[in-house]
Amino acid sequence: MAETLKVGVIGLGVVGQRMLGRLAAQQRLEAVAVWDTDPAAIARALAAYPALHATTSAEELIAHPGLDTVYIATPPGPHMPLSELAFDAGLAVFCEKPLTVDFDAARHCIARIEAEGHRAAVNFALAASPGLSVLQTRFGIASHLPLGALREVQIELAFATWPRPMQAAAGPWLNERHSGGGFAREVLSHFIFVLQRVLGPAKVQAHRVAYPDDGITAETALRAELLAGGVPVRIDGRIGNDERADYNRMLWHADGGEIELTRWFGQIEQRLHEGTRLEDDPEAVRNASQVDQLKQWEAMIEGRSHSLPGFAEALAVQETIERLLLP
Ligand SMILES: NC(=O)c1ccc[n+]([C@@H]2O[C@H](COP(=O)([O-])OP(=O)(O)OC[C@H]3O[C@@H](n4cnc5c(N)ncnc54)[C@H](O)[C@@H]3O)[C@@H](O)[C@H]2O)c1
């Protein structure tokens, strides 16, 4: 096992800079080289981490000696071409979500991954969350349904403004409909990932999406009804009419009780209906599944099994999201 795994980071905006901080705080994954089309973003990264090598192109970054993996944190547009470039060099790719809205490019990438055996994963942060493990235990395919039959799933999202304060410094793409932006791709995709991982593919039954009249700005509200694994799913997402900067709630309602996950799954509440007992300790589930996302990335680089979604799973999420965004 190599001492450190060397990381090249492409895209040094809000999320790329945050990842540099996370990498600096642990031992095994070492950021060594960076690239961004914006010189100011590179300058910010070098000011914070002077040991980084700044390259002058994506090609130069990918050719950096000794690199094990590339983390792609650009807006969605370049995700597929940059992944292909990294595959050409045999590097493991950890790509930000949403995977892409260019489905042909995604399918080409996925075919290559399968045919050539590339290592690739997408950063849906909830993949390593204790909340997802709880849901899989209670409602997943292998579960013995300790909460009884699942009756409904609700997903509620509310944002006082868009973009959210944490991403206020991101590029204009984030609020543009045709550049991969909007809250459905940016936030709802995380919850559709969880839904589909636990229940399988979702089918959109009905939906209503509101767009500003300018033809450019991303959606401002989305309501929808889906079916996943035979279970009705209701989605209610909106910008404005709410003081909360980044509110999210997923409610799984079953015959024997319900599980409510809020604050990006940071808060998990399991409520039992009378006469029902949960036979295991949620705290134990939480501890057992507290797997650091970076450890999963290491496993992916080393070709070991991991819980991160691959490109095909991320494409399936995006297919559902894009259906919801049809006017
Ligand atoms: N996993 C998560 O929890 C999470 C959270 C927020 C955002 N994201 C995703 O991360 C990605 C980046 O989001 P962000 O908020 O950092 O955006 P951002 O606009 O702040 O940063 C994007 C950076 O990419 C650079 N860039 C654009 N095209 C490039 C190219 N071809 N080559 C190199 N650099 C390029 C830009 O100059 C910019 O510095 C998006 O896909 C977004 O959806 C993920």
The ligand as an SDF file (V2000), in Angstrom:
LIG
                    3D

 44 48  0  0  0  0  0  0  0  0999 V2000
  -20.7070   17.4060   -3.5180 N   0  0  0  0  0  0  0  0  0  0  0  0
  -21.2000   18.5030   -2.9990 C   0  0  0  0  0  0  0  0  0  0  0  0
  -21.6710   18.5180   -1.8590 O   0  0  0  0  0  0  0  0  0  0  0  0
  -21.1910   19.7890   -3.8190 C   0  0  0  0  0  0  0  0  0  0  0  0
  -21.5680   21.0050   -3.2270 C   0  0  0  0  0  0  0  0  0  0  0  0
  -21.5650   22.1340   -4.0300 C   0  0  0  0  0  0  0  0  0  0  0  0
  -21.1830   22.0550   -5.3630 C   0  0  0  0  0  0  0  0  0  0  0  0
  -20.8510   20.8650   -5.9160 N   0  0  0  0  0  0  0  0  0  0  0  0
  -20.4520   20.7250   -7.3280 C   0  0  0  0  0  0  0  0  0  0  0  0
  -19.0690   21.0760   -7.4650 O   0  0  0  0  0  0  0  0  0  0  0  0
  -18.8320   21.6460   -8.7590 C   0  0  0  0  0  0  0  0  0  0  0  0
  -18.2040   23.0330   -8.5770 C   0  0  0  0  0  0  0  0  0  0  0  0
  -19.0710   23.8810   -7.8440 O   0  0  0  0  0  0  0  0  0  0  0  0
  -18.5360   25.2440   -7.2050 P   0  0  0  0  0  0  0  0  0  0  0  0
  -19.5960   25.7310   -6.2980 O   0  0  0  0  0  0  0  0  0  0  0  0
  -17.1610   25.0490   -6.6740 O   0  0  0  0  0  0  0  0  0  0  0  0
  -18.4750   26.1820   -8.5130 O   0  0  0  0  0  0  0  0  0  0  0  0
  -17.5640   27.4730   -8.7180 P   0  0  0  0  0  0  0  0  0  0  0  0
  -18.1920   28.2580   -9.8180 O   0  0  0  0  0  0  0  0  0  0  0  0
  -17.3280   28.1430   -7.3990 O   0  0  0  0  0  0  0  0  0  0  0  0
  -16.1440   26.8690   -9.1700 O   0  0  0  0  0  0  0  0  0  0  0  0
  -15.9110   26.2740  -10.3970 C   0  0  0  0  0  0  0  0  0  0  0  0
  -14.4470   26.5080  -10.7800 C   0  0  0  0  0  0  0  0  0  0  0  0
  -14.1550   25.7610  -11.9590 O   0  0  0  0  0  0  0  0  0  0  0  0
  -13.3560   26.5680  -12.8200 C   0  0  0  0  0  0  0  0  0  0  0  0
  -13.4950   26.0640  -14.1950 N   0  0  0  0  0  0  0  0  0  0  0  0
  -14.5580   26.2160  -15.0390 C   0  0  0  0  0  0  0  0  0  0  0  0
  -14.3230   25.5220  -16.1790 N   0  0  0  0  0  0  0  0  0  0  0  0
  -13.1090   24.9430  -16.0490 C   0  0  0  0  0  0  0  0  0  0  0  0
  -12.3260   24.1130  -16.8960 C   0  0  0  0  0  0  0  0  0  0  0  0
  -12.7570   23.7180  -18.1020 N   0  0  0  0  0  0  0  0  0  0  0  0
  -11.1160   23.6920  -16.4560 N   0  0  0  0  0  0  0  0  0  0  0  0
  -10.6590   24.0770  -15.2310 C   0  0  0  0  0  0  0  0  0  0  0  0
  -11.3530   24.8740  -14.3880 N   0  0  0  0  0  0  0  0  0  0  0  0
  -12.5680   25.2900  -14.7840 C   0  0  0  0  0  0  0  0  0  0  0  0
  -13.8890   27.9880  -12.6160 C   0  0  0  0  0  0  0  0  0  0  0  0
  -12.9310   28.9440  -13.0240 O   0  0  0  0  0  0  0  0  0  0  0  0
  -14.1390   27.9800  -11.1150 C   0  0  0  0  0  0  0  0  0  0  0  0
  -12.9950   28.4050  -10.3930 O   0  0  0  0  0  0  0  0  0  0  0  0
  -20.1900   21.6630   -9.4500 C   0  0  0  0  0  0  0  0  0  0  0  0
  -20.3410   20.5110  -10.2450 O   0  0  0  0  0  0  0  0  0  0  0  0
  -21.1650   21.6540   -8.2940 C   0  0  0  0  0  0  0  0  0  0  0  0
  -22.4280   21.1370   -8.6430 O   0  0  0  0  0  0  0  0  0  0  0  0
  -20.8190   19.7500   -5.1540 C   0  0  0  0  0  0  0  0  0  0  0  0
  1  2  1  0
  2  3  2  0
  2  4  1  0
  4  5  1  0
  4 44  2  0
  5  6  2  0
  6  7  1  0
  7  8  2  0
  8  9  1  0
  8 44  1  0
  9 10  1  0
  9 42  1  0
 10 11  1  0
 11 12  1  0
 11 40  1  0
 12 13  1  0
 13 14  1  0
 14 15  2  0
 14 16  1  0
 14 17  1  0
 17 18  1  0
 18 19  2  0
 18 20  1  0
 18 21  1  0
 21 22  1  0
 22 23  1  0
 23 24  1  0
 23 38  1  0
 24 25  1  0
 25 26  1  0
 25 36  1  0
 26 27  1  0
 26 35  1  0
 27 28  2  0
 28 29  1  0
 29 30  1  0
 29 35  2  0
 30 31  1  0
 30 32  2  0
 32 33  1  0
 33 34  2  0
 34 35  1  0
 36 37  1  0
 36 38  1  0
 38 39  1  0
 40 41  1  0
 40 42  1  0
 42 43  1  0
M  CHG  2   8   1  16  -1
M  END
$$$$
